[in-house]
């Protein structure tokens, strides 16, 4: 028989050992060191020990689950708690262990006064995953539940439904070239004063007006935060006669060789000129020229920008489901 108990720090190493067994089953999630595991999970400022439980059999850890309720969501019946980690020893599945662990977290969420449970990247504790067929290529965090995994079907059977679909995109950059139609379109745009290039404060202006025009507080914060640094990171802009009307986010190479991508945004008054497509393609080109070996990101299935990504040569490496359960 097994028992589910509250998390204690003394279980950390056994939890990690079970995590390693779990990630080695399918080589999908990235295997990390014990120190990296603890830093990512137990030492994370968002980790909630009271929302974490372990399953024991013969006093050995055989299962683990952890979830959290964001402080601002406590006693908000319209909010959800977020599960971010769940695994059970592969030799002991289908014995009710996962179900018991899930029930414990849901009870914790109910006690915090939220109205449901959800598995999605906004928990901010997300595990990196390997891009299939491309050793060494990885994405820093899984957005939600991998479609058609055992985990996915387990949650379906426990009353969780698909809230939205997210697609993980990937492209090796070694052979990437700017699409000819994008180059030609920008040549046409140039006749009317439109350019796409790396931001230069001596050349471009109107960045604050752009922040106001896009009506996107998250992107506006990213722009201002970067520009406030002593040495801002480079980023691409679209401009009309020097006035900023599009933005790509900070560009740099991550330690894995991945070209970083924050996002892309175009002033609503300047759309239909192909500036969003050009910003993305020039960003990819810049990343390649500056040493990135690949790029990855994810976006919602209903995001029309996915056609820009596919047109630039990116492939869908994995599909994920944001899964949600409302409490009655």
ABEGO torsion letter per residue (X at the ends): XBBBBBBBAAAAAAAAAAAAAAAAAAGABBBBBAAAAAAAAAABAABBAAABBBBBBGGBBABBBBBBBBAAABGBAABBBBBABBBBBAAABGAGAAAAAAAAAAAAAAAAGBABBBBBAAAGBBBBBBBBGBBGBBBABBABBBBGBAAAAAAAAAGBBBABBBBBBBBBAAABBBBAAAAAAAAAAAAAGBBBBBBBAAABBGAAAAAAAAGBAAAAAAAAAAAABABBBBBBBBBBGGBBABBAEBBBBBAAGBBBBAEBBBBAAABGAGAAAAAAAAAAAAAAAAGBABBBBBBBAABAAAAAAAAAGBBBABBBBBBBBBBX
